[in-house]
Structures are given as structure tokens and as C-alpha cells.
Amino acid sequence: MSRDIRHVEIGVADLARSLDFYRSLLDLAEVEGPAGGAGVAWLTAGPVLLKLVETGDGDLGGWVNDDLQRGIRHIGFKVGDVDLRAERVRDAGVPFTLPPLDAVGGVRIAFFQDPDGTHLEITDNYLRYHRVASPELAERERLATLSRPRTAPPVFDHVAITSGGLDAALAFYRDTLGYEVIGQITQDQDPRGFLITYLLAGPAVLEVFTFTAATTSSPWTADPGRRGFRHVALAVDDPGREAGRLVASGAWVAADGLLVDPDGVPLALAGTA
């Protein structure tokens, strides 16, 4: 049964400006999406789409660049070479929130934000998990990296969220949605007690951040003027039935009909038919 991540919706102030940003810095191509209309654009990023929605006046609604804040933290793109892609970002005058560096787990990463503050990551290489739950999935990732050319364009890789507790997150995403755990990376250098658990969510990965330090609540609300991350859409066979299962597992229904997981991650359910 399909419960794959299908797209991520992002609110923007100026659609033309954001289209130029994503096309010029990440080589994303505009495509016809499942639903269009004025002020909406779809971009292809490999198997997962980005939906840009022009919101007019609005802001990030309390989202801050602090991974201790629960909810959606960033989206990540796999590239052939982080430093090569970072040159383009730097030449465009876009500041890094985290300049290119070698990260725990054997990958190279960099972070920056789009014109409205949506947090983006680029990463290369493959993870050397400290704990492997699925050797098959870990090996598949390794082989995909070895076949990726240095000049390969960005491909959507993951959504990162912060959860208040790993057991609850696994109960929701692994046990209810059926996402398989790939492995874990422990950030021993981080005094906050930072653990990342990676789950396969169809063509993408869900990174679940948990901490021994206290986390703060997600600021997400169903504000039509909200910029930045608005929701993650899942392709499901039966949206009505799936909504009932998720509510029974702790999700609640927002005013705009979105489901919100126990950590404040907004989810849209889209039929596969």
C-alpha cells in the first residue's frame, strides 16, 4: 500500500522570485502538477515535487532555525558534489546557515535558506550508519552514491522533522504508516543528546531528530498566509481510511483539513488514483 512522500508545499511571498531561486540554484524544472491555479507552481526534484504557493502578506509563523523546535526542520537534496553546488549558491550571494563541512556519518553537507526562510540542505556521499536496521536499504544508498556523477543535479532526498520522543515517532511513522527504519546516527559531539533515525518513505527519506534535551512545541498553524513549510503530502490509496488510521494514532485534524502529527508536522493525504 502506497504512503509515499509525494510533494512538499512551500509558501512564498513572490512566486517569480522563488521560481528563479529554485531553478537557478538547484536546477529544478517547472512541471504541470496535480493541481494548479494562479499563484501556484510545481517543480520537479526527482521523485518528489515541490509545490510553491504565493501567499501574499505573511511570515514563517514562528518557525525558527533551531532543531529543538518540533515539526518540519528542513528538506534535503542529494547532489554529486556539495562544494561544486555550493559555489553556485555562494556566487548568487546567498548566505549559508552552515557552510560546507564533513558531517558525522561520512557525508558532506551545507545549509542555506530560500528567499522566504525555508531551510534547505545539500548533501553528497552516503551515510555510514552507527546502527543499521536494514542492511539492504543501506547498501542501496551506497550503490546509488557510487553511480552518481560529480556534476549530477540535485535530487530530492529527505524531509527532516524534530520529534519530542522516538518511541512515539516510530509508532506513528513506522508502525502506522509503514516506513522502514534504515539506520541511526548518534551525534556524540552534540551536548543536546542528538540522535537521527532514518526511515524510508517511498522515494524519499524521513529523518527523525530526537534529543535528550527538552524540545519546544511546533509553531505550525493553518494560516493561509504562512510562508515556508506548509505541509508534506503523502500519496495514499484511500485518503479517508488513512485519515482515520492516523487520527487513531495521535494525529489531529486542522481547520483546513490537514492532518497534524503528534509533533506538529502537517500532512496532506492525496489519492493515488
GIFEN-V826292 format. One record per pair of residues at least 4 apart in sequence whose C-alpha atoms are under 6 Angstrom apart, sorted by the first residue. I is the first residue (numbers start at 1). J is the second residue. D is the distance in whole Angstrom. If there is no record, write none. Layout:
i=(I & I)
j=(J & J)
d=(D & D)
This chain:
i=(2 & 3 & 3 & 3 & 4 & 4 & 4 & 4 & 5 & 5 & 6 & 6 & 6 & 6 & 7 & 7 & 7 & 7 & 8 & 8 & 9 & 9 & 9 & 10 & 10 & 10 & 10 & 11 & 11 & 11 & 11 & 11 & 11 & 12 & 12 & 12 & 12 & 13 & 13 & 13 & 15 & 19 & 20 & 21 & 22 & 22 & 23 & 23 & 26 & 28 & 28 & 28 & 29 & 29 & 30 & 30 & 31 & 31 & 33 & 36 & 39 & 39 & 40 & 40 & 41 & 41 & 42 & 42 & 43 & 43 & 44 & 45 & 45 & 45 & 46 & 46 & 55 & 58 & 58 & 59 & 59 & 60 & 60 & 60 & 62 & 68 & 69 & 69 & 69 & 69 & 70 & 70 & 70 & 70 & 70 & 70 & 71 & 71 & 71 & 71 & 71 & 71 & 72 & 72 & 73 & 73 & 74 & 74 & 74 & 75 & 75 & 75 & 76 & 76 & 76 & 76 & 76 & 77 & 77 & 77 & 77 & 77 & 78 & 78 & 78 & 78 & 78 & 78 & 79 & 79 & 79 & 79 & 80 & 80 & 80 & 80 & 80 & 80 & 81 & 81 & 82 & 82 & 82 & 87 & 89 & 90 & 96 & 96 & 97 & 97 & 98 & 98 & 99 & 100 & 100 & 101 & 101 & 102 & 102 & 103 & 103 & 105 & 105 & 106 & 106 & 107 & 107 & 107 & 107 & 108 & 108 & 109 & 109 & 110 & 110 & 111 & 111 & 112 & 113 & 113 & 113 & 113 & 114 & 118 & 125 & 126 & 129 & 129 & 129 & 130 & 130 & 131 & 131 & 132 & 133 & 133 & 134 & 157 & 158 & 158 & 158 & 159 & 160 & 160 & 161 & 161 & 162 & 162 & 163 & 163 & 170 & 171 & 172 & 173 & 173 & 174 & 174 & 179 & 179 & 179 & 180 & 180 & 181 & 181 & 182 & 182 & 183 & 184 & 184 & 185 & 186 & 187 & 187 & 192 & 192 & 193 & 193 & 194 & 194 & 195 & 195 & 196 & 196 & 197 & 197 & 198 & 198 & 199 & 199 & 200 & 201 & 218 & 231 & 231 & 232 & 233 & 233 & 233 & 234 & 234 & 235 & 235 & 235 & 236 & 236 & 236 & 237 & 237 & 239 & 239 & 239 & 246 & 247 & 247 & 250 & 251 & 251 & 251 & 252 & 252 & 253 & 253 & 253 & 254 & 258 & 258 & 259 & 259 & 260 & 260 & 260 & 260 & 261)
j=(236 & 234 & 235 & 236 & 201 & 202 & 234 & 235 & 233 & 234 & 48 & 233 & 234 & 235 & 48 & 49 & 50 & 233 & 50 & 232 & 51 & 230 & 231 & 52 & 228 & 229 & 230 & 52 & 53 & 54 & 55 & 227 & 228 & 53 & 54 & 55 & 227 & 54 & 55 & 56 & 54 & 23 & 24 & 25 & 26 & 28 & 27 & 28 & 154 & 43 & 44 & 45 & 43 & 44 & 42 & 43 & 42 & 43 & 42 & 40 & 53 & 54 & 52 & 53 & 51 & 52 & 50 & 51 & 49 & 50 & 49 & 49 & 155 & 156 & 155 & 156 & 225 & 225 & 226 & 226 & 227 & 226 & 227 & 228 & 219 & 215 & 215 & 216 & 217 & 218 & 162 & 163 & 216 & 217 & 218 & 263 & 161 & 162 & 218 & 263 & 264 & 265 & 161 & 265 & 160 & 161 & 119 & 120 & 160 & 120 & 158 & 159 & 120 & 121 & 122 & 157 & 158 & 122 & 154 & 155 & 156 & 157 & 122 & 123 & 124 & 154 & 155 & 157 & 123 & 124 & 153 & 154 & 124 & 148 & 149 & 150 & 151 & 152 & 124 & 150 & 86 & 123 & 124 & 91 & 94 & 94 & 111 & 112 & 111 & 112 & 110 & 111 & 110 & 109 & 110 & 108 & 109 & 107 & 108 & 107 & 108 & 127 & 128 & 127 & 128 & 124 & 125 & 126 & 127 & 123 & 124 & 122 & 123 & 121 & 122 & 120 & 121 & 120 & 117 & 118 & 119 & 120 & 118 & 228 & 145 & 142 & 183 & 184 & 185 & 184 & 185 & 183 & 184 & 183 & 182 & 183 & 182 & 204 & 204 & 205 & 206 & 206 & 206 & 207 & 208 & 209 & 208 & 209 & 210 & 263 & 174 & 175 & 176 & 177 & 179 & 178 & 179 & 199 & 200 & 201 & 199 & 200 & 198 & 199 & 198 & 199 & 198 & 196 & 197 & 196 & 195 & 194 & 195 & 211 & 213 & 211 & 212 & 210 & 211 & 209 & 210 & 208 & 209 & 207 & 208 & 206 & 207 & 205 & 206 & 205 & 205 & 264 & 266 & 267 & 267 & 267 & 268 & 269 & 269 & 270 & 270 & 271 & 272 & 270 & 271 & 272 & 271 & 272 & 243 & 269 & 271 & 251 & 251 & 252 & 262 & 260 & 261 & 262 & 259 & 260 & 257 & 258 & 259 & 258 & 267 & 268 & 266 & 267 & 264 & 265 & 266 & 267 & 265)
d=(5 & 6 & 5 & 5 & 5 & 4 & 5 & 5 & 6 & 5 & 5 & 6 & 5 & 6 & 5 & 4 & 5 & 5 & 5 & 5 & 5 & 5 & 5 & 5 & 5 & 5 & 5 & 6 & 5 & 6 & 6 & 4 & 5 & 6 & 5 & 6 & 5 & 6 & 6 & 5 & 6 & 6 & 6 & 6 & 5 & 6 & 5 & 5 & 6 & 6 & 6 & 6 & 5 & 5 & 6 & 4 & 6 & 6 & 6 & 6 & 6 & 5 & 6 & 5 & 6 & 5 & 6 & 5 & 6 & 5 & 5 & 6 & 5 & 5 & 5 & 6 & 5 & 5 & 5 & 6 & 5 & 6 & 5 & 6 & 5 & 5 & 6 & 5 & 6 & 6 & 5 & 6 & 6 & 5 & 5 & 6 & 5 & 5 & 5 & 6 & 5 & 5 & 4 & 6 & 5 & 5 & 5 & 6 & 5 & 5 & 6 & 5 & 6 & 4 & 6 & 5 & 5 & 5 & 6 & 5 & 4 & 5 & 6 & 5 & 6 & 5 & 5 & 6 & 6 & 5 & 6 & 5 & 6 & 6 & 6 & 4 & 5 & 5 & 6 & 5 & 6 & 6 & 6 & 6 & 6 & 6 & 6 & 4 & 5 & 5 & 5 & 5 & 5 & 5 & 4 & 6 & 6 & 6 & 4 & 5 & 6 & 5 & 5 & 6 & 6 & 6 & 5 & 6 & 6 & 6 & 6 & 6 & 4 & 6 & 5 & 6 & 4 & 5 & 5 & 5 & 5 & 6 & 5 & 5 & 6 & 6 & 6 & 6 & 5 & 6 & 5 & 5 & 5 & 4 & 5 & 5 & 5 & 5 & 5 & 4 & 6 & 5 & 6 & 4 & 5 & 6 & 6 & 5 & 6 & 6 & 5 & 5 & 5 & 5 & 6 & 5 & 5 & 6 & 5 & 5 & 5 & 5 & 6 & 4 & 5 & 5 & 6 & 6 & 5 & 5 & 5 & 5 & 6 & 6 & 5 & 5 & 5 & 6 & 5 & 6 & 5 & 6 & 5 & 6 & 5 & 6 & 5 & 6 & 5 & 5 & 5 & 5 & 5 & 5 & 5 & 6 & 4 & 6 & 5 & 6 & 5 & 6 & 6 & 6 & 5 & 6 & 5 & 5 & 6 & 6 & 6 & 6 & 4 & 6 & 6 & 5 & 4 & 6 & 6 & 5 & 6 & 6 & 5 & 5 & 6 & 5 & 6 & 5 & 6 & 5 & 4 & 6 & 5)
